[in-house]
Amino acid sequence: MKILIREGSAAKNFEALVELLHEYPDQIMFCSDDKHPDSLEAGHINQLCARAVEKGIDVFKILKAACINPVQHYKLDVDY
């Protein structure tokens, strides 16, 4: 099971869950669903990464949540 840290146009739980990255980096993924198209111009997953960096979370744990965990969880076919 994974924990999705969501920051969409309506549903938002980044502030409530981001600190979990310190202890559970293998179980967390960033999610930006339900975003309005005009808000995508400002960014999506990259915004969550920047906010997590500002909170002092280890950059490798952030990248794991943004990149590695989703690829592994959804078994995406990527070239390494």
PDB file of N, CA, C and O in Angstrom:
ATOM      1  N   MET A   1       0.830  -1.163   0.000  1.00  0.00           N
ATOM      2  CA  MET A   1       0.000   0.000   0.000  1.00  0.00           C
ATOM      3  C   MET A   1       0.885   1.240   0.000  1.00  0.00           C
ATOM      4  O   MET A   1       1.925   1.271   0.659  1.00  0.00           O
ATOM      5  N   LYS A   2       0.473   2.248  -0.734  1.00  0.00           N
ATOM      6  CA  LYS A   2       1.194   3.521  -0.807  1.00  0.00           C
ATOM      7  C   LYS A   2       0.330   4.646  -0.255  1.00  0.00           C
ATOM      8  O   LYS A   2      -0.899   4.576  -0.266  1.00  0.00           O
ATOM      9  N   ILE A   3       0.993   5.666   0.218  1.00  0.00           N
ATOM     10  CA  ILE A   3       0.330   6.886   0.660  1.00  0.00           C
ATOM     11  C   ILE A   3       0.527   7.910  -0.441  1.00  0.00           C
ATOM     12  O   ILE A   3       1.660   8.186  -0.838  1.00  0.00           O
ATOM     13  N   LEU A   4      -0.567   8.480  -0.939  1.00  0.00           N
ATOM     14  CA  LEU A   4      -0.487   9.502  -1.971  1.00  0.00           C
ATOM     15  C   LEU A   4      -0.630  10.873  -1.320  1.00  0.00           C
ATOM     16  O   LEU A   4      -1.631  11.164  -0.665  1.00  0.00           O
ATOM     17  N   ILE A   5       0.368  11.692  -1.506  1.00  0.00           N
ATOM     18  CA  ILE A   5       0.297  13.071  -1.046  1.00  0.00           C
ATOM     19  C   ILE A   5      -0.292  13.865  -2.195  1.00  0.00           C
ATOM     20  O   ILE A   5       0.354  14.071  -3.223  1.00  0.00           O
ATOM     21  N   ARG A   6      -1.540  14.311  -2.005  1.00  0.00           N
ATOM     22  CA  ARG A   6      -2.307  14.963  -3.073  1.00  0.00           C
ATOM     23  C   ARG A   6      -2.324  16.471  -2.910  1.00  0.00           C
ATOM     24  O   ARG A   6      -2.504  17.000  -1.814  1.00  0.00           O
ATOM     25  N   GLU A   7      -2.132  17.138  -4.019  1.00  0.00           N
ATOM     26  CA  GLU A   7      -2.329  18.572  -4.087  1.00  0.00           C
ATOM     27  C   GLU A   7      -2.954  18.867  -5.431  1.00  0.00           C
ATOM     28  O   GLU A   7      -2.264  19.128  -6.416  1.00  0.00           O
ATOM     29  N   GLY A   8      -4.269  18.821  -5.453  1.00  0.00           N
ATOM     30  CA  GLY A   8      -4.999  19.151  -6.665  1.00  0.00           C
ATOM     31  C   GLY A   8      -5.625  20.513  -6.536  1.00  0.00           C
ATOM     32  O   GLY A   8      -5.206  21.323  -5.710  1.00  0.00           O
ATOM     33  N   SER A   9      -6.641  20.774  -7.360  1.00  0.00           N
ATOM     34  CA  SER A   9      -7.330  22.048  -7.281  1.00  0.00           C
ATOM     35  C   SER A   9      -8.252  22.099  -6.070  1.00  0.00           C
ATOM     36  O   SER A   9      -8.464  23.167  -5.496  1.00  0.00           O
ATOM     37  N   ALA A  10      -8.800  20.952  -5.678  1.00  0.00           N
ATOM     38  CA  ALA A  10      -9.718  20.919  -4.532  1.00  0.00           C
ATOM     39  C   ALA A  10      -9.127  20.128  -3.362  1.00  0.00           C
ATOM     40  O   ALA A  10      -9.032  20.642  -2.248  1.00  0.00           O
ATOM     41  N   ALA A  11      -8.733  18.887  -3.615  1.00  0.00           N
ATOM     42  CA  ALA A  11      -8.201  18.026  -2.547  1.00  0.00           C
ATOM     43  C   ALA A  11      -6.738  18.368  -2.290  1.00  0.00           C
ATOM     44  O   ALA A  11      -5.921  18.408  -3.210  1.00  0.00           O
ATOM     45  N   LYS A  12      -6.430  18.612  -1.028  1.00  0.00           N
ATOM     46  CA  LYS A  12      -5.053  18.978  -0.665  1.00  0.00           C
ATOM     47  C   LYS A  12      -4.704  18.327   0.667  1.00  0.00           C
ATOM     48  O   LYS A  12      -5.422  18.501   1.652  1.00  0.00           O
ATOM     49  N   ASN A  13      -3.593  17.572   0.703  1.00  0.00           N
ATOM     50  CA  ASN A  13      -3.156  16.992   1.976  1.00  0.00           C
ATOM     51  C   ASN A  13      -1.635  17.045   2.147  1.00  0.00           C
ATOM     52  O   ASN A  13      -1.086  16.340   2.994  1.00  0.00           O
ATOM     53  N   PHE A  14      -0.960  17.863   1.360  1.00  0.00           N
ATOM     54  CA  PHE A  14       0.492  17.962   1.443  1.00  0.00           C
ATOM     55  C   PHE A  14       0.945  18.300   2.862  1.00  0.00           C
ATOM     56  O   PHE A  14       1.786  17.603   3.431  1.00  0.00           O
ATOM     57  N   GLU A  15       0.394  19.355   3.423  1.00  0.00           N
ATOM     58  CA  GLU A  15       0.813  19.810   4.753  1.00  0.00           C
ATOM     59  C   GLU A  15       0.575  18.741   5.819  1.00  0.00           C
ATOM     60  O   GLU A  15       1.376  18.593   6.742  1.00  0.00           O
ATOM     61  N   ALA A  16      -0.508  18.010   5.693  1.00  0.00           N
ATOM     62  CA  ALA A  16      -0.842  16.997   6.697  1.00  0.00           C
ATOM     63  C   ALA A  16       0.047  15.762   6.608  1.00  0.00           C
ATOM     64  O   ALA A  16       0.259  15.086   7.614  1.00  0.00           O
ATOM     65  N   LEU A  17       0.572  15.456   5.417  1.00  0.00           N
ATOM     66  CA  LEU A  17       1.268  14.183   5.214  1.00  0.00           C
ATOM     67  C   LEU A  17       2.753  14.273   4.887  1.00  0.00           C
ATOM     68  O   LEU A  17       3.459  13.272   5.012  1.00  0.00           O
ATOM     69  N   VAL A  18       3.245  15.417   4.481  1.00  0.00           N
ATOM     70  CA  VAL A  18       4.616  15.499   3.966  1.00  0.00           C
ATOM     71  C   VAL A  18       5.667  15.048   4.977  1.00  0.00           C
ATOM     72  O   VAL A  18       6.692  14.493   4.581  1.00  0.00           O
ATOM     73  N   GLU A  19       5.447  15.266   6.241  1.00  0.00           N
ATOM     74  CA  GLU A  19       6.436  14.867   7.255  1.00  0.00           C
ATOM     75  C   GLU A  19       6.628  13.349   7.309  1.00  0.00           C
ATOM     76  O   GLU A  19       7.633  12.878   7.842  1.00  0.00           O
ATOM     77  N   LEU A  20       5.689  12.584   6.773  1.00  0.00           N
ATOM     78  CA  LEU A  20       5.827  11.125   6.728  1.00  0.00           C
ATOM     79  C   LEU A  20       7.002  10.691   5.859  1.00  0.00           C
ATOM     80  O   LEU A  20       7.513   9.580   6.007  1.00  0.00           O
ATOM     81  N   LEU A  21       7.433  11.576   4.947  1.00  0.00           N
ATOM     82  CA  LEU A  21       8.574  11.247   4.087  1.00  0.00           C
ATOM     83  C   LEU A  21       9.843  10.975   4.887  1.00  0.00           C
ATOM     84  O   LEU A  21      10.708  10.226   4.433  1.00  0.00           O
ATOM     85  N   HIS A  22       9.966  11.563   6.056  1.00  0.00           N
ATOM     86  CA  HIS A  22      11.148  11.326   6.884  1.00  0.00           C
ATOM     87  C   HIS A  22      11.265   9.849   7.260  1.00  0.00           C
ATOM     88  O   HIS A  22      12.360   9.288   7.229  1.00  0.00           O
ATOM     89  N   GLU A  23      10.155   9.221   7.611  1.00  0.00           N
ATOM     90  CA  GLU A  23      10.182   7.835   8.106  1.00  0.00           C
ATOM     91  C   GLU A  23       9.770   6.788   7.082  1.00  0.00           C
ATOM     92  O   GLU A  23      10.189   5.635   7.182  1.00  0.00           O
ATOM     93  N   TYR A  24       8.954   7.168   6.094  1.00  0.00           N
ATOM     94  CA  TYR A  24       8.395   6.182   5.166  1.00  0.00           C
ATOM     95  C   TYR A  24       8.622   6.553   3.699  1.00  0.00           C
ATOM     96  O   TYR A  24       7.662   6.582   2.930  1.00  0.00           O
ATOM     97  N   PRO A  25       9.841   6.831   3.293  1.00  0.00           N
ATOM     98  CA  PRO A  25      10.067   7.282   1.916  1.00  0.00           C
ATOM     99  C   PRO A  25       9.739   6.232   0.858  1.00  0.00           C
ATOM    100  O   PRO A  25       9.485   6.578  -0.295  1.00  0.00           O
ATOM    101  N   ASP A  26       9.741   4.957   1.236  1.00  0.00           N
ATOM    102  CA  ASP A  26       9.434   3.905   0.265  1.00  0.00           C
ATOM    103  C   ASP A  26       7.932   3.737   0.038  1.00  0.00           C
ATOM    104  O   ASP A  26       7.521   3.054  -0.900  1.00  0.00           O
ATOM    105  N   GLN A  27       7.122   4.349   0.879  1.00  0.00           N
ATOM    106  CA  GLN A  27       5.676   4.128   0.829  1.00  0.00           C
ATOM    107  C   GLN A  27       4.885   5.332   0.332  1.00  0.00           C
ATOM    108  O   GLN A  27       3.654   5.304   0.352  1.00  0.00           O
ATOM    109  N   ILE A  28       5.559   6.381  -0.110  1.00  0.00           N
ATOM    110  CA  ILE A  28       4.872   7.629  -0.438  1.00  0.00           C
ATOM    111  C   ILE A  28       5.096   8.014  -1.892  1.00  0.00           C
ATOM    112  O   ILE A  28       6.187   7.855  -2.441  1.00  0.00           O
ATOM    113  N   MET A  29       4.020   8.529  -2.502  1.00  0.00           N
ATOM    114  CA  MET A  29       4.087   9.071  -3.857  1.00  0.00           C
ATOM    115  C   MET A  29       3.407  10.433  -3.868  1.00  0.00           C
ATOM    116  O   MET A  29       2.437  10.659  -3.145  1.00  0.00           O
ATOM    117  N   PHE A  30       3.924  11.336  -4.690  1.00  0.00           N
ATOM    118  CA  PHE A  30       3.266  12.619  -4.888  1.00  0.00           C
ATOM    119  C   PHE A  30       2.205  12.468  -5.974  1.00  0.00           C
ATOM    120  O   PHE A  30       2.378  11.704  -6.924  1.00  0.00           O
ATOM    121  N   CYS A  31       1.114  13.200  -5.823  1.00  0.00           N
ATOM    122  CA  CYS A  31      -0.001  13.111  -6.758  1.00  0.00           C
ATOM    123  C   CYS A  31      -0.565  14.509  -6.980  1.00  0.00           C
ATOM    124  O   CYS A  31      -0.717  15.274  -6.027  1.00  0.00           O
ATOM    125  N   SER A  32      -0.875  14.847  -8.220  1.00  0.00           N
ATOM    126  CA  SER A  32      -1.456  16.162  -8.502  1.00  0.00           C
ATOM    127  C   SER A  32      -2.742  16.010  -9.307  1.00  0.00           C
ATOM    128  O   SER A  32      -2.975  16.758 -10.257  1.00  0.00           O
ATOM    129  N   ASP A  33      -3.575  15.045  -8.929  1.00  0.00           N
ATOM    130  CA  ASP A  33      -4.811  14.830  -9.680  1.00  0.00           C
ATOM    131  C   ASP A  33      -5.811  15.957  -9.439  1.00  0.00           C
ATOM    132  O   ASP A  33      -5.620  16.786  -8.549  1.00  0.00           O
ATOM    133  N   ASP A  34      -6.823  15.981 -10.198  1.00  0.00           N
ATOM    134  CA  ASP A  34      -7.934  16.947 -10.197  1.00  0.00           C
ATOM    135  C   ASP A  34      -7.479  18.396 -10.319  1.00  0.00           C
ATOM    136  O   ASP A  34      -8.121  19.300  -9.783  1.00  0.00           O
ATOM    137  N   LYS A  35      -6.376  18.617 -11.021  1.00  0.00           N
ATOM    138  CA  LYS A  35      -5.891  19.982 -11.250  1.00  0.00           C
ATOM    139  C   LYS A  35      -6.647  20.580 -12.440  1.00  0.00           C
ATOM    140  O   LYS A  35      -6.901  19.899 -13.433  1.00  0.00           O
ATOM    141  N   HIS A  36      -6.994  21.842 -12.326  1.00  0.00           N
ATOM    142  CA  HIS A  36      -7.588  22.552 -13.449  1.00  0.00           C
ATOM    143  C   HIS A  36      -6.482  22.847 -14.465  1.00  0.00           C
ATOM    144  O   HIS A  36      -5.350  23.132 -14.074  1.00  0.00           O
ATOM    145  N   PRO A  37      -6.794  22.784 -15.760  1.00  0.00           N
ATOM    146  CA  PRO A  37      -5.761  22.984 -16.775  1.00  0.00           C
ATOM    147  C   PRO A  37      -4.980  24.286 -16.610  1.00  0.00           C
ATOM    148  O   PRO A  37      -3.769  24.309 -16.827  1.00  0.00           O
ATOM    149  N   ASP A  38      -5.657  25.364 -16.230  1.00  0.00           N
ATOM    150  CA  ASP A  38      -4.937  26.626 -16.098  1.00  0.00           C
ATOM    151  C   ASP A  38      -3.949  26.597 -14.930  1.00  0.00           C
ATOM    152  O   ASP A  38      -2.946  27.309 -14.965  1.00  0.00           O
ATOM    153  N   SER A  39      -4.211  25.787 -13.895  1.00  0.00           N
ATOM    154  CA  SER A  39      -3.279  25.710 -12.763  1.00  0.00           C
ATOM    155  C   SER A  39      -2.069  24.835 -13.082  1.00  0.00           C
ATOM    156  O   SER A  39      -1.057  24.910 -12.386  1.00  0.00           O
ATOM    157  N   LEU A  40      -2.157  24.007 -14.122  1.00  0.00           N
ATOM    158  CA  LEU A  40      -1.018  23.171 -14.512  1.00  0.00           C
ATOM    159  C   LEU A  40       0.130  24.005 -15.071  1.00  0.00           C
ATOM    160  O   LEU A  40       1.282  23.570 -15.057  1.00  0.00           O
ATOM    161  N   GLU A  41      -0.181  25.202 -15.563  1.00  0.00           N
ATOM    162  CA  GLU A  41       0.870  26.077 -16.070  1.00  0.00           C
ATOM    163  C   GLU A  41       1.867  26.446 -14.975  1.00  0.00           C
ATOM    164  O   GLU A  41       3.045  26.677 -15.246  1.00  0.00           O
ATOM    165  N   ALA A  42       1.384  26.499 -13.745  1.00  0.00           N
ATOM    166  CA  ALA A  42       2.250  26.853 -12.610  1.00  0.00           C
ATOM    167  C   ALA A  42       3.089  25.663 -12.155  1.00  0.00           C
ATOM    168  O   ALA A  42       4.063  25.842 -11.424  1.00  0.00           O
ATOM    169  N   GLY A  43       2.726  24.452 -12.575  1.00  0.00           N
ATOM    170  CA  GLY A  43       3.460  23.251 -12.198  1.00  0.00           C
ATOM    171  C   GLY A  43       2.573  22.253 -11.493  1.00  0.00           C
ATOM    172  O   GLY A  43       1.401  22.526 -11.230  1.00  0.00           O
ATOM    173  N   HIS A  44       3.133  21.094 -11.186  1.00  0.00           N
ATOM    174  CA  HIS A  44       2.369  20.069 -10.472  1.00  0.00           C
ATOM    175  C   HIS A  44       3.306  19.311  -9.547  1.00  0.00           C
ATOM    176  O   HIS A  44       3.533  19.775  -8.429  1.00  0.00           O
ATOM    177  N   ILE A  45       3.858  18.184  -9.940  1.00  0.00           N
ATOM    178  CA  ILE A  45       4.749  17.411  -9.064  1.00  0.00           C
ATOM    179  C   ILE A  45       5.990  18.230  -8.709  1.00  0.00           C
ATOM    180  O   ILE A  45       6.495  18.134  -7.590  1.00  0.00           O
ATOM    181  N   ASN A  46       6.480  19.027  -9.645  1.00  0.00           N
ATOM    182  CA  ASN A  46       7.656  19.853  -9.358  1.00  0.00           C
ATOM    183  C   ASN A  46       7.377  20.853  -8.230  1.00  0.00           C
ATOM    184  O   ASN A  46       8.277  21.177  -7.456  1.00  0.00           O
ATOM    185  N   GLN A  47       6.151  21.336  -8.135  1.00  0.00           N
ATOM    186  CA  GLN A  47       5.787  22.235  -7.031  1.00  0.00           C
ATOM    187  C   GLN A  47       5.858  21.501  -5.693  1.00  0.00           C
ATOM    188  O   GLN A  47       6.338  22.049  -4.700  1.00  0.00           O
ATOM    189  N   LEU A  48       5.379  20.262  -5.676  1.00  0.00           N
ATOM    190  CA  LEU A  48       5.422  19.482  -4.437  1.00  0.00           C
ATOM    191  C   LEU A  48       6.867  19.225  -4.021  1.00  0.00           C
ATOM    192  O   LEU A  48       7.195  19.280  -2.835  1.00  0.00           O
ATOM    193  N   CYS A  49       7.718  18.948  -4.985  1.00  0.00           N
ATOM    194  CA  CYS A  49       9.142  18.735  -4.683  1.00  0.00           C
ATOM    195  C   CYS A  49       9.761  19.989  -4.081  1.00  0.00           C
ATOM    196  O   CYS A  49      10.475  19.910  -3.081  1.00  0.00           O
ATOM    197  N   ALA A  50       9.494  21.135  -4.677  1.00  0.00           N
ATOM    198  CA  ALA A  50      10.052  22.394  -4.179  1.00  0.00           C
ATOM    199  C   ALA A  50       9.557  22.692  -2.764  1.00  0.00           C
ATOM    200  O   ALA A  50      10.327  23.146  -1.917  1.00  0.00           O
ATOM    201  N   ARG A  51       8.290  22.442  -2.512  1.00  0.00           N
ATOM    202  CA  ARG A  51       7.742  22.687  -1.171  1.00  0.00           C
ATOM    203  C   ARG A  51       8.366  21.744  -0.145  1.00  0.00           C
ATOM    204  O   ARG A  51       8.628  22.144   0.989  1.00  0.00           O
ATOM    205  N   ALA A  52       8.602  20.496  -0.543  1.00  0.00           N
ATOM    206  CA  ALA A  52       9.223  19.536   0.372  1.00  0.00           C
ATOM    207  C   ALA A  52      10.665  19.931   0.674  1.00  0.00           C
ATOM    208  O   ALA A  52      11.115  19.793   1.812  1.00  0.00           O
ATOM    209  N   VAL A  53      11.389  20.417  -0.318  1.00  0.00           N
ATOM    210  CA  VAL A  53      12.757  20.904  -0.100  1.00  0.00           C
ATOM    211  C   VAL A  53      12.740  22.059   0.891  1.00  0.00           C
ATOM    212  O   VAL A  53      13.573  22.115   1.796  1.00  0.00           O
ATOM    213  N   GLU A  54      11.796  22.979   0.727  1.00  0.00           N
ATOM    214  CA  GLU A  54      11.673  24.117   1.647  1.00  0.00           C
ATOM    215  C   GLU A  54      11.438  23.664   3.087  1.00  0.00           C
ATOM    216  O   GLU A  54      11.824  24.359   4.027  1.00  0.00           O
ATOM    217  N   LYS A  55      10.814  22.514   3.262  1.00  0.00           N
ATOM    218  CA  LYS A  55      10.543  21.981   4.599  1.00  0.00           C
ATOM    219  C   LYS A  55      11.726  21.196   5.160  1.00  0.00           C
ATOM    220  O   LYS A  55      11.660  20.678   6.275  1.00  0.00           O
ATOM    221  N   GLY A  56      12.816  21.110   4.380  1.00  0.00           N
ATOM    222  CA  GLY A  56      14.021  20.450   4.867  1.00  0.00           C
ATOM    223  C   GLY A  56      14.039  18.945   4.719  1.00  0.00           C
ATOM    224  O   GLY A  56      14.834  18.270   5.373  1.00  0.00           O
ATOM    225  N   ILE A  57      13.188  18.415   3.884  1.00  0.00           N
ATOM    226  CA  ILE A  57      13.164  16.968   3.665  1.00  0.00           C
ATOM    227  C   ILE A  57      14.296  16.587   2.716  1.00  0.00           C
ATOM    228  O   ILE A  57      14.578  17.298   1.751  1.00  0.00           O
ATOM    229  N   ASP A  58      14.930  15.476   2.998  1.00  0.00           N
ATOM    230  CA  ASP A  58      16.052  14.979   2.198  1.00  0.00           C
ATOM    231  C   ASP A  58      15.656  14.891   0.722  1.00  0.00           C
ATOM    232  O   ASP A  58      14.633  14.299   0.378  1.00  0.00           O
ATOM    233  N   VAL A  59      16.475  15.486  -0.140  1.00  0.00           N
ATOM    234  CA  VAL A  59      16.159  15.552  -1.565  1.00  0.00           C
ATOM    235  C   VAL A  59      16.026  14.159  -2.191  1.00  0.00           C
ATOM    236  O   VAL A  59      15.245  13.981  -3.126  1.00  0.00           O
ATOM    237  N   PHE A  60      16.760  13.188  -1.701  1.00  0.00           N
ATOM    238  CA  PHE A  60      16.661  11.837  -2.265  1.00  0.00           C
ATOM    239  C   PHE A  60      15.340  11.182  -1.887  1.00  0.00           C
ATOM    240  O   PHE A  60      14.797  10.401  -2.669  1.00  0.00           O
ATOM    241  N   LYS A  61      14.817  11.479  -0.719  1.00  0.00           N
ATOM    242  CA  LYS A  61      13.490  10.977  -0.327  1.00  0.00           C
ATOM    243  C   LYS A  61      12.407  11.652  -1.167  1.00  0.00           C
ATOM    244  O   LYS A  61      11.416  11.022  -1.536  1.00  0.00           O
ATOM    245  N   ILE A  62      12.601  12.915  -1.462  1.00  0.00           N
ATOM    246  CA  ILE A  62      11.658  13.650  -2.302  1.00  0.00           C
ATOM    247  C   ILE A  62      11.637  13.067  -3.710  1.00  0.00           C
ATOM    248  O   ILE A  62      10.568  12.825  -4.272  1.00  0.00           O
ATOM    249  N   LEU A  63      12.812  12.845  -4.274  1.00  0.00           N
ATOM    250  CA  LEU A  63      12.882  12.270  -5.622  1.00  0.00           C
ATOM    251  C   LEU A  63      12.304  10.866  -5.669  1.00  0.00           C
ATOM    252  O   LEU A  63      11.719  10.464  -6.675  1.00  0.00           O
ATOM    253  N   LYS A  64      12.465  10.129  -4.595  1.00  0.00           N
ATOM    254  CA  LYS A  64      11.879   8.785  -4.521  1.00  0.00           C
ATOM    255  C   LYS A  64      10.358   8.872  -4.617  1.00  0.00           C
ATOM    256  O   LYS A  64       9.735   8.098  -5.343  1.00  0.00           O
ATOM    257  N   ALA A  65       9.760   9.814  -3.885  1.00  0.00           N
ATOM    258  CA  ALA A  65       8.305   9.984  -3.898  1.00  0.00           C
ATOM    259  C   ALA A  65       7.809  10.511  -5.243  1.00  0.00           C
ATOM    260  O   ALA A  65       6.711  10.165  -5.679  1.00  0.00           O
ATOM    261  N   ALA A  66       8.602  11.334  -5.889  1.00  0.00           N
ATOM    262  CA  ALA A  66       8.188  11.957  -7.145  1.00  0.00           C
ATOM    263  C   ALA A  66       8.428  11.074  -8.365  1.00  0.00           C
ATOM    264  O   ALA A  66       7.668  11.137  -9.332  1.00  0.00           O
ATOM    265  N   CYS A  67       9.476  10.251  -8.330  1.00  0.00           N
ATOM    266  CA  CYS A  67       9.900   9.534  -9.534  1.00  0.00           C
ATOM    267  C   CYS A  67       9.946   8.020  -9.383  1.00  0.00           C
ATOM    268  O   CYS A  67       9.285   7.297 -10.127  1.00  0.00           O
ATOM    269  N   ILE A  68      10.713   7.553  -8.437  1.00  0.00           N
ATOM    270  CA  ILE A  68      10.983   6.119  -8.337  1.00  0.00           C
ATOM    271  C   ILE A  68       9.776   5.327  -7.863  1.00  0.00           C
ATOM    272  O   ILE A  68       9.412   4.327  -8.482  1.00  0.00           O
ATOM    273  N   ASN A  69       9.151   5.757  -6.778  1.00  0.00           N
ATOM    274  CA  ASN A  69       8.018   4.999  -6.237  1.00  0.00           C
ATOM    275  C   ASN A  69       6.870   4.841  -7.231  1.00  0.00           C
ATOM    276  O   ASN A  69       6.330   3.741  -7.344  1.00  0.00           O
ATOM    277  N   PRO A  70       6.468   5.898  -7.964  1.00  0.00           N
ATOM    278  CA  PRO A  70       5.391   5.702  -8.940  1.00  0.00           C
ATOM    279  C   PRO A  70       5.760   4.721 -10.055  1.00  0.00           C
ATOM    280  O   PRO A  70       4.938   3.902 -10.466  1.00  0.00           O
ATOM    281  N   VAL A  71       6.996   4.808 -10.539  1.00  0.00           N
ATOM    282  CA  VAL A  71       7.433   3.893 -11.600  1.00  0.00           C
ATOM    283  C   VAL A  71       7.377   2.448 -11.113  1.00  0.00           C
ATOM    284  O   VAL A  71       6.895   1.567 -11.826  1.00  0.00           O
ATOM    285  N   GLN A  72       7.862   2.208  -9.916  1.00  0.00           N
ATOM    286  CA  GLN A  72       7.851   0.843  -9.376  1.00  0.00           C
ATOM    287  C   GLN A  72       6.439   0.383  -9.046  1.00  0.00           C
ATOM    288  O   GLN A  72       6.072  -0.752  -9.350  1.00  0.00           O
ATOM    289  N   HIS A  73       5.648   1.244  -8.431  1.00  0.00           N
ATOM    290  CA  HIS A  73       4.292   0.866  -8.019  1.00  0.00           C
ATOM    291  C   HIS A  73       3.417   0.504  -9.215  1.00  0.00           C
ATOM    292  O   HIS A  73       2.698  -0.495  -9.185  1.00  0.00           O
ATOM    293  N   TYR A  74       3.481   1.316 -10.263  1.00  0.00           N
ATOM    294  CA  TYR A  74       2.637   1.085 -11.435  1.00  0.00           C
ATOM    295  C   TYR A  74       3.320   0.223 -12.495  1.00  0.00           C
ATOM    296  O   TYR A  74       2.789   0.018 -13.587  1.00  0.00           O
ATOM    297  N   LYS A  75       4.519  -0.282 -12.146  1.00  0.00           N
ATOM    298  CA  LYS A  75       5.269  -1.166 -13.042  1.00  0.00           C
ATOM    299  C   LYS A  75       5.396  -0.550 -14.451  1.00  0.00           C
ATOM    300  O   LYS A  75       5.125  -1.200 -15.461  1.00  0.00           O
ATOM    301  N   LEU A  76       5.812   0.702 -14.478  1.00  0.00           N
ATOM    302  CA  LEU A  76       5.983   1.404 -15.746  1.00  0.00           C
ATOM    303  C   LEU A  76       7.247   0.924 -16.453  1.00  0.00           C
ATOM    304  O   LEU A  76       8.281   0.687 -15.828  1.00  0.00           O
ATOM    305  N   ASP A  77       7.137   0.790 -17.736  1.00  0.00           N
ATOM    306  CA  ASP A  77       8.262   0.340 -18.549  1.00  0.00           C
ATOM    307  C   ASP A  77       9.126   1.559 -18.910  1.00  0.00           C
ATOM    308  O   ASP A  77       8.783   2.338 -19.799  1.00  0.00           O
ATOM    309  N   VAL A  78      10.226   1.700 -18.217  1.00  0.00           N
ATOM    310  CA  VAL A  78      11.130   2.829 -18.481  1.00  0.00           C
ATOM    311  C   VAL A  78      12.507   2.296 -18.782  1.00  0.00           C
ATOM    312  O   VAL A  78      12.897   1.233 -18.298  1.00  0.00           O
ATOM    313  N   ASP A  79      13.247   3.044 -19.588  1.00  0.00           N
ATOM    314  CA  ASP A  79      14.624   2.679 -19.873  1.00  0.00           C
ATOM    315  C   ASP A  79      15.528   3.309 -18.827  1.00  0.00           C
ATOM    316  O   ASP A  79      15.387   4.492 -18.518  1.00  0.00           O
ATOM    317  N   TYR A  80      16.446   2.538 -18.283  1.00  0.00           N
ATOM    318  CA  TYR A  80      17.385   3.042 -17.292  1.00  0.00           C
ATOM    319  C   TYR A  80      18.695   3.391 -17.939  1.00  0.00           C
ATOM    320  O   TYR A  80      19.620   3.835 -17.260  1.00  0.00           O
TER     321      TYR A  80
END
